[in-house]
Amino acid sequence: MQALAVVLFPVLLMLFALSMERVEARLSRLSVRQQEVEEFLDKANHADVAALAREGFPGALARFHRRRRRGADTDEVDDSDDDLRARRAS
């Protein structure tokens, strides 16, 4: 019985390490850089913070970048539309 444990323990340990490596790789793809977080916190408006609470950081950051690419003049319309959708969903 002890011989079986001696043989199985290293195999199970290797399988566990490989599975944790896969989890770490997925998490690193989902993470964001510190610079992106700081930029978001410095320049986010109320609608961006609400999107952060609803969607999580990757979704809110994507919305923030889309808004910055389009410009501030179209953002006012989009923010009011997002607020209306959020109120209707509640």
N, C-alpha and C positions, 0 to 999 in steps of 0.2 A: 504494500500500500504506500509506503514512504517513497519507494522507487517511482511509482506512478506520479506522485506529487512532485518529485524532483524533475521529472520529465515534462509534466504539464505546466508547471509554474512559469518557466521561461517562455514557453509558447504563448500562454495567455497574456503574459506581460508584453510581449512583442505585438500581439494583436491589439491590445489596449493602446499601446503607443502609436501604432499606425492609425487607429481610429481617431485618436486625439489630434494627430497631425492633420487629418482631413477636416476636423472641426475647426482647427486653428486657421487653415487655409480659407475656409468659407467665411470665418469671422473677419479675417484681414481684408477680404474683398468688400465686405459690407461696411467696414469702418471708414471714417473720414479723417482728414488731416487736421491737426490742431489749428493751422492757419484758417481753414474753412470754418471751423467752429468760432474762432475769434471774429472773423469777418461777419458771420451770421449774427452773432450777439451784438456787435457794434452797430450794424445797419438794418436789422430786422424791424419791421413795423408790427402793429397789432395783428394783422392778418397772418403774417409769417409765424408769429408765436402761437396763434390758434392752430395753424397747420402743423406746427411742431407737436402740439398736444394731441391732435387727431391722428396724424400719420406717422409720427416718429421722425427722427432726425434726417434720415436719407430722403424721405419724401418732402419734408419741409425745405431742405437744402436745394433739392431739384427745383421746387417751386420758386425759391428765392433767386436762383440763377436764371430761370426763365423770365422772371419779372425784371431783373436787371438787364437782360438782353433786349427785352421789348422796350424798355424805357418807363419812366415814371408817369407819363401822361396816360398811358393805357392801363396802368396798374390800378388807378382809382376806380375804374369801372369793374375790373376783375375782383378787387377786394370786396366791393359791395355785393357782387354776384356770389362770391364765396360765402360771405356772411349770411346772405339770404338762404343759400343751400344748407348751411349748417343749422340755421334756425328751423327750417322745414324738416330736417332730418331728426331734430330733437323731439 
